[in-house]
Amino acid sequence: MEASVTRNPKLRTACDRCYELKERCERATTSAHCARCERLGLACSTVRPVRPVGRRTRHEKDSVTRMTSSKHRKLEKYQPGIDACLDALPDLQPEEKELLLFLLSQPESLDHYVVCSSFQAEQQHSLAAQLPAAPPLLKDAYLACAVTLKQLQSGSVTDMDTSTCIGYISKAMSVLRPLPVLRSQDTVLCHTLGSVLAFSIYSAIGVGVPDICRYCLGTTNPFVGITMSDAHKDPWQSFLVLLETMDCLVYRRKPARRIQIPAFVVGRRLGLCLPLLPYYHDLCVISNSLLNTTDVSILARLQKQLDGIHAVVESWQPSHSDQLVEQFDSAEIVNLLAQAKVYRLGALLAGHRLRFPFGRQGVQAEIWSKEAMMEFEMGKRVTKRSLRFVTLPFIVAAVEVRDKSLRFKTLQRVDDYVDHYALFLRKATKTFLSRVWHERDLNLTSRWFDSIHKPCPVIDSIDATCFSSSCI
């Protein structure tokens, strides 16, 4: 009798995470943690329904194909075990549980967090998969993120919601500061916490994000390789690198980390642009070196490096773009390709301004700027949606606009192309562009990143010192 109810272990040899991601799952028994989840410090479970034995009918196969299509794939309402995980959290209020379920069970709520809608479910899976591993550590950061996304979804920002969000951010910051990173498994947790915090802080406060990025990347540096060989294992690292690189390019600092993307990877935020991120890193390093040296031999070497970056970026094209049709719809493909083009043009323009000050080789800069602006507008016109995560190349292209009527239109476009979740950054970018254009017209500055005015908001009503690197 007992033998008749014993399940055949071959029915489910992979855990739920590896099964959904189609990864090799290695474990001694079906009840043990698999090597992948153990290595990443994730909860490992196998609670999906058991598939009946035998060959599936054609109808069943077609049904499964439709459900697992990369274009239309949806998560279950929320990850198995999330309810139990939330119930186990101490002092979790009913309204807080509702917020967390909103974050973890409605993929469409994450639209502002990803470059295109096909990544919504995957992004939610990453959030949900991390929570069971360390629910007390992530709770307040997730709550801040949920409040932020609620505001973005409704299109309204109230003082009460902002105050609530800042309260959760403060609690999450107190968790990030002493968070131990003693092994490679801890890096994903640190990057998750830092990225979710950065997203919420940009929306609610607008100051301190680069400090958080530098802290997280610096803390995890000893345990992270320079090559992102498997980006879905740590989808947060590139977001932190992007945010820090943006700040470093503007302030002529050296970024904490340079990452390489060796294979065809479409990032959740940078799409096809991930392979260009190392060149932006190199431009930041060169810019910092040019700022701090007068040695002729060093200057010559840096100019040669700029020439090399220019040659590579000028000929760069997204790899395996023909595969996109299998994963994304036509509107998403248009946006991904347009995003890749403006990041390529942004890198060319940034390098150009390191090689030539205002007043020299201006025609070429104007050509690239107009080409980038055309891509921004073309993508929006064709898909009825603005490009996402293009703040950096937009600013780099916008500073080159010379015509006064076009400058007015460019200021209007800030709300479309500077990240929607970063309300304060959009306001600061308008001020920054207006001042740089004024300085350029009066020959008060030779390069836009030498301007004393930077697109970084400072909110006097918030004690920004609590977000400084010394305090973290």
C-alpha positions, 0 to 999 in steps of 0.5 A: 500500500505504501509503495503505491503512493510513493512518488517517482522522483524523476517526475520533478528533479529540478527545484522551482527556480531552476525549472522556471529558468531552465537551469541545470539543477544539481542536488542529492535528493529532491528534498535537499537544497540544490547547488545553485540555490545554496551557492546564491543563498536562495530559498530552494523549494519544489512545490509546483504541481506534479506533471502526470506521467505519459506523453502529452496530447497535442492540445496540452503541448500547444497550451504549454507553449503558449503559457511559456512563450517568452513574449507572453510569459506571466508569473503565477499570482505570486511565488510559492511560499511568499504568503507564508514568508509574509505571515512569518514577518514580525510586526507586519501590518495588514496594509504593509502586507497588501503593499508587498503583495502588490509588489510581488504579485502584479508584474505590471506594477514594475513597468517603470523598473524595466526597459520593456514589459516583457521583463516585468514578470522576470523582474518580479520573480527576482524580487520574490525569489530574494525575499524568502532568503532574508525577509527581515533584511529586505522588508523595509526596502521592498515596502519603500519600493512598493510605495514608490511604484504605487505613486508612479502607477497612480500618477500622483505623489502625496506628502503622506506617501512620500513621508511613509516612503522616507520612513521605510528608506531610513529603516532599510538604510540602517540594515544596509550599513551593517550588512555583512558581505563575507562570501559571494552569496552575500553579494546578490543580497547586497546588490538587491537591497542597494538597487531597490533603495536607489530606485526609491530614493531617486523618487522620494528624496533625490539625493544620496543614490551614488553614495549607495551605489559606491558603497554596495559595489565597493563592499562586494568588490572582493567577491565579484568577478569583472565578467557578468557571465550569467547576468540573471544570477545577479540582475541588480549589479548592472543597475548599480553600475549604471547609476554610479557611472552616470554620476562619475561621468558628470563629476569626472570621478572613477567608478568603483567597478568595470564589468564585461558582458561576454555574450548576448544578454538583453538587460532588464534596464539597459537592454542591448546596451550592456556591452557599452557600459565598460566604455562609459567606465573607461571614459570616466577614468580618462576624464578623471585622469585628464582633470588631474594631470599636466604631464605631456606623455600621460596626456598623449597616452590618454588621447590615444586611449580616447582614439581607441574607444572612439574606433570601437564604439563607432563601429559597434552594433548590437550582437545577435539582434536577429534573435530579438524577434523570438523574445520580444514584440515589434514595439519592444524591438524598436525601443531596444534598438533605439536605446542601443543607438542612443547609448552608442551616440552618447559614448561617442559624444562624451569621448568627443568632448574629452578630445575637443572643447566647445568651439572645436569639431562642433559640426560632428558633435551637432550631427551626433546630437541630432541623430540621437534626438531623432532616435528618441523621437522616432522610438516614441512616435513608432511605439507610443512609448518613451525610451526607458533608462536613457537619462545618461545619453539624453543629457550628453546629447542635449548639451550639444543643442545650439538652436534656441527653439530646439533648446526649448523643445529639448527642455520639454523632452526632459520629462519623456527621457529622464527616468520617470521614477526620478522626479527630482532628477528631471527638475535638476536636469532642466536647470542644468541644461539651461545653465550649461547652454548659457555658459557655453553661449558666453564662453564661460566653460569649454566642456559641459562636465567642467560646469560648476552646475551639475544635474544633481538635486539637493533637497534642503528639507532632507538631512542629506548627510545621513546618506553620505558615504561616511555615514553609510 
